Amino acid sequence: MNYDLQEMIFTFIGGLGIFLFGIKYMGDGLQKTAGDRLRYILDKYTTNPLLGILAGIVVTILIQSSSGTTVIVVGLVSAGLMNLRQAIGVVMGANIGTTITAFIIGFNVKEAALPAIAIGAFLIFFFNKERVQYIGQIFFGFGALFYGLTLMGDGMAPLESSVWFRELTVSMSDNPLLGVFVGTIFTVLVQSSSATIGILQELYAGGMIDIKAALPVLFGDNIGTTITAVLAALGASIAAKRTAAAHVIFNIIGTILFLIALPIFSNFITWITGALDLGPKMQIAFAHGTFNVVNTLIQCWFIAQIAWLVQKIVPGTDTTIDSKPRHLDQNILNQSSALALNQAKLEVLRMGEFSKDALAKAQRYTQSHDKKDVSESQQIEYAINHLNTEVTSYLVKVAAHDLSERESNEHSLLMHAVNDFERIGDHVENIVELVDFQIVNRIQFTSSAKQELDDMYALTQEIVDCAVRAVEEDDVTRARKVLELEGKLDALERSFRKHHVLRVNAGECTGQAGMIFVDLLSNLERIGDHAVNITDLVLEQRTALTN
């Protein structure tokens, strides 16, 4: 008996592990295949609630994770590219999109599991082209999903003859709230509604649970899946907390409504099963899909009210970065290239200000190791990247017009400045990753190393600020000052590298600490180089005008 119990548990948890790996691996493959289009879809097609819902459905189907979609949404809200109402619409769509996994399981193509794994492994290991490997990930994940499901079904088979399990299912049939509780807790533990609904499909197909008990468990699964977003939002921005709260409220309200109408819903599922001749697993899939579609159709009219409610539940003002271009007027393009260049310059200067802010946050993170600075730095980095794309596209359109020599020089300066400010943001991102590595590995700097980093940060900040002002005012004096300060920065880096070698030789710091220290110095020095690139063009432009 003990051996049977042990075998049952090990088969079940092993199958669960393979199932979860399959879901994630397949989602990763789909996401990599889609590339940056996921953020683009959510950025561009969420202008109204209906489009937001549709975007949430599409993105969640592509990445096979409603939690993953929620994480992307939180990033867009924090970056100022999406407001809370738009985010709620996407979250509703994500709940519908995640039901696709249950429908895939409903087709019951277990026989294809091992061949799919074999095809996936072949594509991953025998092809060097990334896109082919991503497709291999999709096949491998799909096969692992069904193989894990098969193992879970085998592990749960003995429950059919278990007295306590029968009593539990009878209790859930008589008390729907118990079923909701069981579904919620199990999904919280597993942190995947796709897994728990897959398990529910296996139990129902095996005759171990009836429809009256299965439906409340299904509702609980939908509540439990919100825990991932809740955990992710702990300690995060107010925007993240509000998005997570909206996700929880949406599913709780849906569960309450469907519990009230449980007899009607149960009869509907029984009727549609007969009308469409559905198998047991597909019956649960239809119940899952119907719950989320109807719940969305009911609540999508109350998005403003849900937004108001979560703002009361999570009070405060959130710090969001306005990543959207403020000055790139498309109408000006056809009116005046000079005005269009001036508008583009204003956005480039915003990128410069963002670069300064990101560097300041990175310095604070280096000193305090406060994760709040990381979150803010990541928001700024995303804003810089977004503006880089928008401003570059705008400048390309400007170049299609006949430009005077002066305008051509201005255009060249702005194109290069956009690229250099974006590269400054990349180096700041590198710095944050280095500090992350330092924290995880508990690497300590000496007091002298900390002071030297502060000196490097201060000088780098002064250089970037001076470069931004030089572009803004077309100031040759400031441009020359950048060259002078960058020379000092190079000298400081060389001097601090020598100090680092002396500290290592004296046993004052470890090799790992020295490696992180030198990489931080290198990234700060490269930021100075990009500032020089920008001001070199200011000097060249002024020289060209005077000649």
N, C-alpha and C positions, 0 to 999 in steps of 0.2 A: 504493500500500500504506500509506504514512504517513498519507495523507488518510483511508483507510478505518479505520485504527487510531484516528486522532484522532476521527473521527465516532463510532466505536463507544464510545470512552471518554466522550466528551461526552454522548452519548445516554444511556449507562448512569448516569453520575453526576448528570445532570440529572433523570432519572427517579427516581433514589434520593432526591434532594432533595425532589421533589414528593411522593413516597410518604411520606417522613418528616413533611413538613409536613401532609399529609392525615391521617395517624394522629394527630398532635398536635392539629390543629384540630378533628377529629371528637371526640377525647377531651375537649378543653376544652369543646366544645358540650354533650356528654353530662354532664360534671361540673357545668357551670353550670345545666343543666336540673334536675339532681338536687339542687343546692344543698347545704345543710348536712346532708342526709340521709346522705351518705357517712360522715361522722364519727359520726353517730348510729348507723348500722348497725354500724360497727366497735366503738363504745362499748358498745352494748346487747346485741349478739348474738355475744359471744365468751366466754360464761361457761364453755363447755367446748370441747374441741378440734374436735368435729364442727361445732358452730355457727360456730366460728372459720373453719374451712375453707369452709363455705357462705358466710359473710360475705365472705371473701377472693375467692371466685368472683364474687359479685354485684358487689362494688365494682370489681373489675378489668374486668369486662364493661362497666360503666358508664363508666369512664374510659379504657379501652383501653390500660392501661399497668400491668404488674406492678410496675415500678419506682415508679410514682406511688403505688400502694397501699402499697408498702414504706415510702415516705417518710411517709405518713399514720400508718402503724403505729408508726414510730419516734417520731413526735410524741406519740402516745398512751402509749407505754411511758415516754417521758421525763416525761410529765405525771402518771405514776402511775395512769393509767386502765386500763392493760393490763399484765400481767406477761409475762415472756419466753416462757413456754409458750404463752400465748394468741397472742402475736405469731407464733410459729413456725407455729401452725395457720393463721393468716391468710396467711402467706407461701406455705404449701403450696396453699391455695385460690387465691392469686393466680397461681400457675403454671398451674393448670387454666383460670382465667378468661382468661388471655392467649391461649389456643389458639383463642378465638373468631375472632380475625383471620384465622387460617389457614383456618378453615371458610368465612368470608365470601369469601376469595380463591378457595376451592375451587369456589364456585358459578359463578365465571368470567363475571361480568356486565359485561364490559368495555364493551359497547355502551351501558350506562347511565351511563358515567363522565361524558361531556360534558353530557348532560341534567341529571345530578345537580349538576354544577358550576353550570350555568345556574340551576337552581331555587334552589340555595343562595345564589348572588350576588343573585338577585332578592329573596329573603327578607331578606337582610342589608341591602341598600341601599334598599329601598323600603318598609320597615316600621320604625316607631319602637319598637314594643313589644319589650322585651328578650327575652321568652320566644320570640317568633317569630324574632328574630335568632339566638338560641341554636340553634333548630331548623335555621335556615339554615346555621349553622356545621357542624352534623352532616351535612347534605346536601353542602355544599361539600367538607368533609373526606373524606367517602365517595367522592365523584367524583374528588378529587385522588389518593386512594389508588389507585384503579384506573387512572387515567390515568398516574400515575407507574409503576405496575407494567407497563403496556403499553410505555412507553418503555424500561424496564429490559429487558424481553423482546426488544425490537427491538435494543437495544444488545448483548445477549449472543448473538444469533442467529449471528454469524460464528464463535463459539467451536466450533460443531459441526464445522467443517472445520479447527480448529486442532490440530496434532499434539501440542504440549506439553500442551494441556488434556486431550486424550484420554489421554495418558500419566499425567497427574495423577489422573484419575478411575479408571484401571485400578489405580494404586498405592493409592488409597483403598479400592477394592474388596478388594484383597489385604491391606491393612494398616488395619484399622478405627481404630487409634490416630491415624493420620495424618488421617483424616477428622474425628475429634473435635478434633484440633489446629486444622485448617483452619476448622471451624465456630466454635470458640472465639475464635480470633484475629480472624476476620472480624466477628463480633458485637461483640467488644471495640472494634474500629475504628469500626463503624457505631453502636454503642450502642443497638441496637434488634433484639431477636430477631424481632419481627414482620416487619421489613424483610428480614433474612437468610433467614428461612423462606419469605417471599414469593419471594425470588430463587431459593431451592432449588426451590420449586414450578415456577417458570418453566423452570429448567434440566431438571428431571425431565420436565416436560410436553413439552419440546423434544427429548427423547431424548438429551440431552448428558451425562446421568449415570444410572447404573442404581441399583436399590433397595439393593444391597449397599453402595454408596458413599454414597448419600443418607442412610441411617439414622444412621451414625456422625456425619455432618456435622450432622444434626438434634440429636443428643445434645450435640455441641459448642456448638450455638447456645444451648441451655438453660443451659450453664455460662457462656457469654460474657455472657448478659443480666444476670448478677449483678454485672458490673463497675460498673454505674450505682449500685447500692446501696453497693458498696465505696468508690467515689469519694466519694459523698455522706457516708459515715461517717468518712472521713479527717479527723482533727481535731475530730470531733464527740464526743458523749457515749459512755460505755461501752455504754449501751443501744443506741445506733445501731450501734456496732461489732459487738455481739453479734447483733443482728438481721441485719446484712449477712453475718456469718460463718455464721449458720444457713442463710441463703439459698444460700450457696456450697456448704456441706456437703451440704445436701439434694440439690442437682443433681449434685454429684460422686458421691455414693453411688448415686443413680439411674442415672447413666451407667455406673458400674462394674457394677451389677447387670444392666443391659440389654446391655452388651458381652459379659458371660458367657453370657447367653441370646440372643445376636444371631441364630443360626440359627433358633431357635424363633420369635423375634419377627418375623423376616423372612418365615418361612413363614405366620405368622398374618396379617400385612398382605397378603400375596399372596392368601391364602384369602378374607379379608373383602372384598378388592377385587373378586374374582369373584362372591362371594355377593351383594354389594350393587350390583354393576355400577358401581363408582366410576371417575371420571375420574382422570387422573394427579395433578392438583392436589388433589383431594379425598382421594386415597390418602395423600399426604404429610400432609394435615390430620388424617386419622384416625390416622396414625402418631404425630403430635405429641400429639394428644389422648390416645391410649392410653398413651403414655410418661408423661405427667404424671398421669393418673388412677391408673394402676397404681402408679407411684412413690409417690403420696400414700397409696394404700390400704396399701402395704407399710410406709411410714415413720410413718404417723400413730399407730401403736401405740408408737412409740419417741420421742415428743416430749420426755418427761422426760429420756431419755438424751442426746438432741441438745442440750437446754438445759444439761445438766451438762457436756457436751463443750465447748460454746462458752464457758461460764464458765471452763473451764480454759485454753482458747485465748486468751481475752480476760479476764485476771484483773483484780481490783480491785473496789472498791465504787462503784457509780454514784450520782450525785446526782439523785434523782428527786423531783418535787414531787407530794405526795399531794393530788390535785385532787378526790377523791371526798368528798362530805359525810360528816362524822363523827358529827354530832349530830341529823340530821333523821329522827327516829323517827316513822314513819307511825302507829304504834299510839297514840302520845301525843296525836295530833290529836283523837281521839274521847274521850279521857279528861279532858284539861285544856288549855284554850286558853292559860292562863298558863304552864304548863310548855312547851307547844309554842312560845310566843313566846320563852321563855328558850333553848330549843334553837336556834331560828333566830338569836337574838342571838349565840350562840357561833360560828355559821358566818359571820355578818357580821363579827365580830371577826377571824376567820381571813382574810377578804377584806382587812380593814384591814392585817393583818400582811403579807399578800402584796403589797399596794400599797407598803408601806414597803420591802420587799425589792426589788421591781421598780425603785423609784426609786434605791435604793442601787446596783443593778447598772447602771442607766443612767448614774449619775454615774461609776462606775468605767470604763465604756465610753468616756465622753466624755474621760476622762483618759488611759486606756491604749490605747484602740482595739483591745482584745483581743477576738477573736470569741467566746471562751468566755463572756464576759459577755452577749453577744447571745443565745446559745443558752439560757442560764439565764433571761434576761429574757423570752424568748419562751415558755418553759415556764411561768413565773409568770403571764404575760398570759393564756395558755390556761386556767390554773387559775382565775384571777379570772373569766373569761368563763363557765367551766363552773359555778362556784359561783353566779354571778349567775343563771343559768338555774334551777338547782336550788332556791336559796333563794327566788327570786321565786315559783316554782311552789308551794312549801311555804307561803309567806305568803298566797297567794291562797286556798289551802285553809283556812288558819286564819281568814281573813276571813269564810268561810261560816258560822262559828259566832257565837253571840251574845257580843259582847265588851263588857266594862264600859268606862267612859270612860277609865280608866287604861290598860286593855289596848288600846283603840282608839288612844290617843296613842302607846303603845309600838309598835304595829303600823305606824303612819304613819312614825315615826322609822326603823324598820328598813327599810321599803320605800324611803325616800329615801336612807338610808345605802348600801343595796345598789347603787342606781343611781349614787351619787356615787363610791363606791369603784371601780366598773366604769369610770367616766369618767376617774378618776385613772389607771387602767391604760391607757386609750386614749391619754392624753397622754404617758405614759411610752413607749408604742409610737411616738408621733410623734417623741419626742426621739431614740430609737434610729435611726429613719429619717433624721432630720436629720444625725446623726453619720455614718451610712452615706454620705450624700451628701457630707459633708465629706471622708471618707476617699477615696472614689472620685475626687473632683475635686482632691485634694491641697490642700485649703484649710487655711491655718494661722491660728491665733489669736495675737494678741499676748499677752505675759505678763500684762499688766494685764487683758485680756479673760478669760483663764483664771482669774485670781484672782477676778474678779467673778462668774464662773459658779460657782466653788466656794462663794462667799458665798451666792449664790442657792440652790444645792443644799442647803447646810447649814441655812438658815432654812426652806426648804420641808420638809426632812426633819423638823425640829423641829415644824412646824405639823401635819404628817400624824400624827406620833407622839402629839402632844397631843390631836388629834381622836379617835384610836383610844382613848386612855385616858379621854377624856371620855365616850364612849359606854359603855365597859366599866364605869366606876365611877359613871356618871350624875353626873358631877362638874361643877357649874356653874362653879367656879373655873377649871378647865382649859378649859371652853368659852369663858369670857371671855378667857382667855389666847390662845386661837386667834385671836379677833377682833383682839386687840392685835398679835399677831405678823403677822397677815395685812396689817394696816395698814403695818407696817414693810416687808413684802415688796413691797407696791405702791410704796412710796416708793423702795425699792432699785431696782425695775424702771425707774421713771421716771428715776432718777439715772444708772443704767447705760446707758440709751438715749441720754441726753445725752452721756455719755462716748464712746459709740460714734460719735456724729455728729462729735465733736471729733477722734477718731482718723481717721475717714474724711477729714475736711477737711485734716488734717495729713499725709495720705498714709501713715499707719502701717499701715493694713489695707485690703484690697480691698473692693469692693462686695459680692462674693459672700460673703466672710467676715462682713461686717456683716449681710447678710441671714440667714445661718444663726444668728449670734449673737442677733439680735433675736427670731427664731422660737423659739430655745431659752428665752430670757427669758419670752416670751409663754406657752409651755407650762407653765413652772414657776409662773408667776403664776396660771394657770388651775387648776393643782392646788391652790394655796392657796384659790382661790374655792370649789372643791368641798369642801375641808375645813371652810370656814366654813358652807356649806350644811348639813353634818351637825351641826355644833355649834349652829347657830341653832335646830334642832329640839330639841336637848337643853335649851336655855334656854327655849323655848316650852313644852316639856313640864313643866319644873319650875315655870314661872310658872302654868300651868294648875292644877297640883296645889296650889300655895299659895293660889290664889284660891278 
